[in-house]
């Protein structure tokens, strides 16, 4: 069995751990809020209608958790590709850590303050980092395949 021990797997694992922490934070705020609001979790009522009764500050954590299940999946794919190529160090590793740092900043900002203009700026910066990592991976793949 071959073990792939690329350094780029560390930021991947950190982002997974962060996502799980956001899940905990989401439920640590959501469950008490549901109880305080006296919401009956009726399976015949659409979830958005039920959760719409919660305070915005509670919903922000769930919104962010959902966001962590979206674009970061592309990050995971690119980083795993880097690891399989026995890359994922140097500039690629710095980009991966930059992406993780920006996603954590995005999470904290969305969960605590949620000013959309600032949140969008952080999201855009993280997307640009992901573009750079993807382009670098494409170049590596092109050079490897030829």
C-alpha contacts under 8 A as a table, 3 or more apart, distances in Angstrom:
res1	aa1	res2	aa2	distance
4	X	83	X	6.80
4	X	84	X	7.16
4	X	86	X	7.68
5	X	9	X	7.39
5	X	83	X	7.55
6	X	9	X	5.80
6	X	83	X	5.23
6	X	86	X	6.44
6	X	87	X	6.84
6	X	88	X	6.04
6	X	89	X	7.50
7	X	10	X	5.79
7	X	83	X	7.93
7	X	88	X	5.96
7	X	89	X	6.08
7	X	93	X	7.07
8	X	11	X	5.94
8	X	12	X	6.72
8	X	79	X	6.28
8	X	82	X	7.49
8	X	83	X	6.65
8	X	87	X	7.91
8	X	88	X	4.63
8	X	89	X	6.42
8	X	92	X	7.70
8	X	93	X	5.50
8	X	96	X	6.87
9	X	12	X	4.95
9	X	13	X	6.12
9	X	79	X	6.98
9	X	80	X	7.33
9	X	83	X	7.11
9	X	88	X	7.91
10	X	13	X	5.15
10	X	14	X	6.17
11	X	14	X	4.86
11	X	15	X	6.13
11	X	96	X	6.30
11	X	97	X	5.76
11	X	100	X	6.53
12	X	15	X	5.31
12	X	16	X	6.40
12	X	75	X	7.97
12	X	76	X	6.31
12	X	79	X	7.12
12	X	96	X	7.86
12	X	100	X	7.94
13	X	16	X	5.04
13	X	17	X	6.16
14	X	17	X	4.98
14	X	18	X	6.08
14	X	100	X	7.66
15	X	18	X	4.89
15	X	19	X	6.12
15	X	100	X	6.01
16	X	19	X	5.06
16	X	20	X	6.37
17	X	20	X	5.10
17	X	21	X	6.28
18	X	21	X	4.98
18	X	22	X	6.22
18	X	104	X	7.30
19	X	22	X	5.05
19	X	23	X	6.28
19	X	65	X	6.63
19	X	68	X	6.30
20	X	23	X	4.89
20	X	24	X	6.35
21	X	24	X	5.04
21	X	25	X	6.19
22	X	25	X	4.94
22	X	26	X	5.93
22	X	61	X	6.99
22	X	64	X	7.73
22	X	65	X	5.92
22	X	107	X	7.99
23	X	26	X	5.03
23	X	27	X	6.37
23	X	62	X	7.68
23	X	65	X	6.22
24	X	27	X	5.33
24	X	28	X	5.94
25	X	28	X	4.97
25	X	29	X	6.25
25	X	61	X	7.00
26	X	29	X	5.51
26	X	30	X	5.82
26	X	58	X	7.38
26	X	61	X	5.02
26	X	62	X	5.51
26	X	65	X	7.47
27	X	30	X	4.77
27	X	31	X	5.61
28	X	31	X	6.17
28	X	32	X	7.07
29	X	32	X	5.90
29	X	33	X	6.27
29	X	58	X	5.98
30	X	33	X	5.07
30	X	34	X	6.06
30	X	54	X	7.97
30	X	58	X	5.98
30	X	59	X	7.59
31	X	34	X	5.14
31	X	35	X	6.32
32	X	35	X	5.03
32	X	36	X	6.10
33	X	36	X	5.01
33	X	37	X	5.99
33	X	54	X	6.58
33	X	55	X	7.81
33	X	58	X	7.38
34	X	37	X	5.19
34	X	38	X	6.09
34	X	39	X	5.42
34	X	54	X	6.92
35	X	38	X	5.08
35	X	39	X	6.49
36	X	39	X	7.92
37	X	53	X	7.63
37	X	54	X	7.17
39	X	50	X	7.20
39	X	53	X	7.93
41	X	45	X	7.90
41	X	50	X	7.33
42	X	45	X	5.62
43	X	46	X	7.33
45	X	49	X	6.77
45	X	50	X	6.76
46	X	49	X	5.45
46	X	50	X	6.59
47	X	50	X	5.03
47	X	51	X	5.99
48	X	51	X	5.18
48	X	52	X	5.65
49	X	52	X	5.06
49	X	53	X	6.98
50	X	53	X	5.81
50	X	54	X	7.79
51	X	54	X	5.46
51	X	59	X	7.35
52	X	55	X	7.81
52	X	59	X	7.96
54	X	58	X	6.52
54	X	59	X	6.64
55	X	58	X	5.45
55	X	59	X	6.52
56	X	59	X	4.98
56	X	60	X	6.11
57	X	60	X	5.35
57	X	61	X	7.37
57	X	111	X	7.03
57	X	112	X	7.19
58	X	61	X	5.96
58	X	62	X	7.38
59	X	62	X	5.25
59	X	63	X	6.16
60	X	63	X	4.97
60	X	64	X	6.14
60	X	110	X	6.26
60	X	111	X	5.07
60	X	112	X	7.79
60	X	114	X	7.48
61	X	64	X	5.16
61	X	65	X	6.18
61	X	110	X	7.37
61	X	111	X	4.93
62	X	65	X	4.99
62	X	66	X	6.20
63	X	66	X	5.18
63	X	67	X	6.31
64	X	67	X	4.86
64	X	68	X	6.26
64	X	107	X	5.91
64	X	110	X	6.54
64	X	111	X	6.79
65	X	68	X	5.09
65	X	69	X	6.70
66	X	69	X	5.18
66	X	70	X	6.77
67	X	70	X	5.16
67	X	71	X	7.03
68	X	71	X	6.81
68	X	72	X	5.98
69	X	72	X	6.41
69	X	73	X	6.61
70	X	73	X	5.94
71	X	74	X	5.61
71	X	75	X	7.04
72	X	75	X	4.77
72	X	76	X	6.23
73	X	76	X	5.07
73	X	77	X	6.33
74	X	77	X	5.11
74	X	78	X	6.24
75	X	78	X	5.24
75	X	79	X	6.07
75	X	130	X	6.64
76	X	79	X	5.19
76	X	80	X	6.00
77	X	80	X	5.20
77	X	81	X	6.11
78	X	81	X	5.00
78	X	82	X	6.19
78	X	133	X	7.44
78	X	134	X	6.33
78	X	137	X	7.14
79	X	82	X	4.90
79	X	83	X	6.18
79	X	88	X	7.05
79	X	96	X	7.64
80	X	83	X	4.94
80	X	84	X	6.16
81	X	84	X	5.09
81	X	85	X	6.20
81	X	137	X	7.66
82	X	85	X	5.06
82	X	86	X	6.30
82	X	87	X	4.96
82	X	88	X	5.24
82	X	137	X	6.55
83	X	86	X	4.93
83	X	87	X	5.50
83	X	88	X	5.82
84	X	87	X	7.38
85	X	141	X	7.83
87	X	92	X	7.88
88	X	92	X	5.36
88	X	93	X	5.32
89	X	92	X	5.50
89	X	93	X	4.59
89	X	94	X	7.65
90	X	93	X	5.38
90	X	94	X	6.46
91	X	94	X	5.00
91	X	95	X	6.12
92	X	95	X	5.05
92	X	96	X	6.15
92	X	133	X	6.23
92	X	136	X	7.55
93	X	96	X	4.99
93	X	97	X	6.22
94	X	97	X	5.16
94	X	98	X	6.02
95	X	98	X	4.88
95	X	99	X	6.13
95	X	129	X	6.17
95	X	130	X	7.67
95	X	132	X	7.66
95	X	133	X	6.35
96	X	99	X	5.12
96	X	100	X	6.31
96	X	129	X	7.91
96	X	130	X	7.92
96	X	133	X	7.36
97	X	100	X	5.05
97	X	101	X	6.04
98	X	101	X	5.10
98	X	102	X	6.12
98	X	126	X	7.57
98	X	129	X	7.12
99	X	102	X	5.19
99	X	103	X	6.14
99	X	126	X	5.27
99	X	127	X	7.93
99	X	129	X	6.03
99	X	130	X	6.74
100	X	103	X	5.09
100	X	104	X	6.17
101	X	104	X	5.17
101	X	105	X	6.17
102	X	105	X	4.95
102	X	106	X	5.98
102	X	122	X	6.38
102	X	123	X	7.46
102	X	125	X	7.41
102	X	126	X	5.63
103	X	106	X	4.86
103	X	107	X	6.09
103	X	122	X	7.80
103	X	123	X	7.37
103	X	126	X	6.75
104	X	107	X	5.02
104	X	108	X	6.23
105	X	108	X	5.21
105	X	109	X	6.02
105	X	122	X	7.44
106	X	109	X	5.14
106	X	110	X	5.98
106	X	119	X	6.03
106	X	122	X	5.91
106	X	123	X	6.59
107	X	110	X	5.20
107	X	111	X	5.90
108	X	111	X	5.17
108	X	112	X	5.92
108	X	113	X	7.93
109	X	112	X	5.42
109	X	113	X	5.36
109	X	114	X	5.64
109	X	115	X	7.69
109	X	119	X	6.55
110	X	113	X	5.79
110	X	114	X	4.11
110	X	115	X	7.31
110	X	119	X	6.52
111	X	114	X	6.37
114	X	118	X	7.97
114	X	119	X	6.63
115	X	118	X	5.73
115	X	119	X	6.15
116	X	119	X	4.93
116	X	120	X	5.88
117	X	120	X	5.19
117	X	121	X	6.37
118	X	121	X	5.05
118	X	122	X	6.39
119	X	122	X	5.20
119	X	123	X	6.16
120	X	123	X	4.93
120	X	124	X	5.98
121	X	124	X	5.04
121	X	125	X	6.21
122	X	125	X	5.16
122	X	126	X	6.26
123	X	126	X	5.15
123	X	127	X	6.16
124	X	127	X	4.98
124	X	128	X	6.23
125	X	128	X	5.11
125	X	129	X	6.34
126	X	129	X	5.07
126	X	130	X	6.24
127	X	130	X	4.91
127	X	131	X	6.15
128	X	131	X	4.93
128	X	132	X	6.28
129	X	132	X	5.09
129	X	133	X	6.24
130	X	133	X	5.05
130	X	134	X	6.03
131	X	134	X	5.06
131	X	135	X	6.09
132	X	135	X	5.18
132	X	136	X	6.13
133	X	136	X	5.17
133	X	137	X	6.15
134	X	137	X	5.02
134	X	138	X	6.16
135	X	138	X	5.02
135	X	139	X	6.22
136	X	139	X	5.11
136	X	140	X	6.24
137	X	140	X	5.01
137	X	141	X	6.08
138	X	141	X	5.02
138	X	142	X	6.03
139	X	142	X	5.06
139	X	143	X	6.18
140	X	143	X	5.18
140	X	144	X	6.03
141	X	144	X	4.99
141	X	145	X	6.00
142	X	145	X	5.37
142	X	146	X	6.37
143	X	146	X	5.56
